[in-house]
Amino acid sequence: MVLDQDCSTLPALNMKTYTEIQLFAVVPVEVASVILQSVDGTQTEWKMSEGEILSPVLLNPDLCANVVLEVVYVMKYNPAGEIVNVNASLVLGFVRGAALPLKQEFHITFVQEVQSCSIPLSLHLEVEWTKYGSLVNSQPQIVSITEIIQTNTTSLALLSGGSSILSIRTSVAFVPVSAAALPGYRATPTINAKLPYDFFFPFV
């Protein structure tokens, strides 16, 4: 393989080759996730639109981007043994000329249709807080905490793309509920004292 010639034309490097196929001419392949791997190996999930494809791009004569590095197929079958659904998870990354020949990884996992597992996928905390104390040196005080947990609605294998790694998201939102300061009213001062019996003499 010659990188500067085959980067954008070789089908083996393009994710379209592994996603736009059908098994038995009736079961299409659905893309479950696409992971983008940087040059240093850092991986991030790509939020793609429906039908969107990342094609290989030659950045310079020695570096090709969006190359398929790994493909994981999860095939779901019914009790009769018929394949009813196929999901593909891909890892796209960079290839340098010095790293040739390219080594790609492919995995296939078969999952029975009735298998399911309920696990939390995301945790969101909403913290309501207010200012407490004097106006000069007020301190934050937590009023309430609301916990929102989202669980999966499909099988675990479909979510993870057959991998042993599953992304769990956590987030926190701080919501101020402090009321605006209002002017107060001073009460009439009172004296609580016992006066001697002749205090008002000789006026009474």
N, C-alpha and C positions, 0 to 999 in steps of 0.2 A: 504494500500500500504506500502510495506517495501522498503525503499529507496535503500539500498545496494543490493537488489535482483531484483527490478523492474526497476531501472534507465535505463538500456540499452535494456530491453526486452519488457517493457509494451508499446503497440502500441499507447496508448493515449498520451504518452510523446514525440513521434517521429513525426517530421514534414512530413515524408513520408506518414503518415496516412491521412493527410489533403491535400496533393498536388498530389499524384499519384492516383487520382480517376477520373471517367468520369461520366457526367450526361447524362442520356438517352443513354449511351454506345457510344456516338458520340462526345460529347463536353468535351475536356480535360481541366484540371485546369492548368493555367499558373501562375507561381510565379511572382508577381509584385515586391515585396520587402521583405527583411528579416532584421529585426531590432534585434540587439544583446543588451540585457540589462545586465549590470554588477550587482554585488552584492549590490552596493550602489544605484542602480536605474538609473544610467547614460545609455543613449541609443545611439548607433551608428549604421549606416547602413552598412550591410555586402555586399561587392561586390562579388557576387557569379558567377561562371561559369555555362554554360548551363548544366542542369542535375545534378549539384552538390547538395548534401544533407548533412546537419549537423545532425549527430545522437547524442542522449544523451550519455554523458560520466560520469562515476562515478569517481570524483576526490578524494574523501575519503569517508569513511562509512557514513558520515553525509552531503555530498554535491554532488549534481548531476548538471551537466552543459548541456547546449543546450536543455533545456526542453521547450516545447511549452506552452507559457503563454497566448497568445492571437492570434486569427485567424479572419481576416476580409475578407469576400468574396464579390466581386463585380460581379454581373451577368448582362450581357448586353443582351437585348432581342430586337427583331425586331418588326415592327408594327403588325405582326400576333401573337405576344405573344410567339414566339419560342426563347429559349435561344441560343445565337450564340457564346458567349464568357464568360469565367469565369476566374477571376483573384483572386489570394489569396495573402494577405499580412500577414506576421507572425511576432510575437515577441517571441524570444527565450531568455531564461535566466537561472538563477540558482534557485535550490530548496534545502532548508535545511530540515533535518529531523524534526526540531522543528516547521517548518511552515506547516506541514501536518495536515489535509488533504489539497491537492492542489486545488486551485480555478482557473479555466480557463475561459476565456471570448471568446465568439463567436458572430460575427455580420455578417449579410447578407444585402447587399444593391442591389436593382434592378435599373438598369439604362437603359433608352430607347436608342436605337442605334443612333438616330439622335442628341442626346444632345452633345453639345461641348462648350468649353469656352477657349478663348485664353488669357493666362496670361504669364508674364515673369517668366522663370525658373532659369535663371542665368544672371548675369551681370559681364562683364569683362572689366576692364579699362586698356588700354595700354598707359603709360605715357612716352613720349620721352623727355629726358633732356640733357643739355649740361653744361659745365663749363664756367662761365662768369667772367670776371675781370682779374686781374693780376695773373701771375703764382705763386706768393708767397702766395696770399690769394684769390684763385678763389672760387666762389660761384655757387651752382647749380641753373640752370634756366630752367623752363619748356618750351619746344619747341612746343609740341602738345599733345593732349589727344584724343585717339580713344576709342569709346564706342561700345561694342559688346553685344547685348541682344539676348538671345535665348528664344523662346516661345515654348509652348507645341504643339504637333501635334495630341494628342489624347484627350479624354474627361477628364475633371477635376477629376471626380470620379475614373477613372482608375488610374490616376497618384497618387492620395492620398490614394488609397486602401480603399475608403469609410470613411477614417478618416477626422477629421476637421483640421489636421495639414499637411502642404505641405512644403517640404524642398525647400528653395530658396538659391542658391549659389552665392556668390560674390567673385571676385578675382581681384587683381591689379598686373600688371607687369611693372617694370621700365626698360626702354631700353635706355642705354647711346648712344648718337649720337655725342659725342665730337670728333672733328677732331684733329689729332696729331699736336703739335706745330711746326711751321716752322720758320727758321731764317728770320729776317727782314732786310731791306736795309736802311741805313741812307742816308737821302737826303743831298745834298750840302748846307751848311749853307748860308744864305743870310742876308745882312745888309740893313735894311730899315731906312736910316738916311739922313738928309739934311746937307751936308758939306758946310762950308764957301767958298766963291769964291777964296780965296787965300790959300786954304789948301795945295796945292802942290807947292806953290811958294818956292824957285826959280827954280823948276825942269821943269816947263812948262812956 
